[in-house]
Amino acid sequence: MTPTPISKVMVDGREFLIKRDDLYDPYLSGNKFRKLQQLIDIPKETYKQIISYGGTQSNAMLSIAALAKQKGWEFVYYTKKLSSYQKEHVSGNYKYALSFGMQHVEIEHELYRDMIASLRVTQDTESVLVDQGGADVMAAYGLEKLAKELREQLQGSKVTALATPSGTGTTALFLAKAMPEYKLFTTPSVGDKAYLMQQMEALGAIPSNLHILEPSKKYHFAKPYKEFYELYKKLLDESCIEFDLLYAPLLWQELLCQTDEKICYIHSGGLLGNESMLVRYRKLLDRLS
Ligand SMILES: *Cc1c(COP(=O)(O)O)cnc(C)c1O
């Protein structure tokens, strides 16, 4: 694989480098292909089936569906029971994943926890289980590969810090570990800093070069905020690069007001999800205007 390119952009009069992992593949996008790299690189004969679980609009789900299709593997995905509205309005990542052949299994809320726990125990050698959101120690493999690319590409660039947004924190954790000579900035998109640290610690010790920037106010994941849309637009105008609306705006907001290092931002992809978020943003902006 040839390394994804690096773009040089100005935001707020400040220079940033952007590692263009968004350009790898529209479906197997951004940090998900890094987290799944180990499975991408193995021969397709290794497994017949891939199993995962989580939400029905998850970017990880769509990436695994795309990977399974490429490999000719069966993909079984477990979620809690859908609402009747969700069943009637099949859209976004869920629609794409089904079109890639994903087999969706719905589980009653009260049985969900036990069912997911049992997946781990009942696994056979022909199937591989990927934890929710790709939060799996196998991610270390792909992030070490990213580190190797970055180390070569950033030579002579004067960059001293990296930045990438966090959901489960898997990407930030393993990238920080693989590049101890750089600071790594991230923000908690789902829950607060304590919750993010707890998720990271389940995968390994948090290294001292990893800095979690705390937002000045509380944001709810996947809820539209006017300031996030404005930042998304500003980034698009000033850098000519589109960023995702779920994770990127919060990190950019905090980078611009809490840091002054020369930063290389690792684009985490997720652009397909913008389609449905933009519809919701239009409603919000109509209401405000
Ligand atoms: C999944 C995802 C993240 C979060 O990655 P983690 O490794 O779970 O922290 C960030 N940005 C985008 C666009 C994503 O799809």
The ligand as an ORCA input file, in Angstrom:
! r2SCAN-3c Opt
* xyz 0 1
  C     -14.595      5.749     14.725
  C     -14.242      7.163     14.523
  C     -13.494      7.893     15.473
  C     -13.128      7.339     16.824
  O     -12.111      6.382     16.803
  P     -11.693      5.580     18.123
  O     -10.548      4.747     17.730
  O     -12.897      4.742     18.492
  O     -11.397      6.558     19.184
  C     -13.115      9.187     15.157
  N     -13.483      9.766     13.985
  C     -14.236      9.100     13.068
  C     -14.638      9.814     11.839
  C     -14.637      7.790     13.313
  O     -15.385      7.147     12.410
*
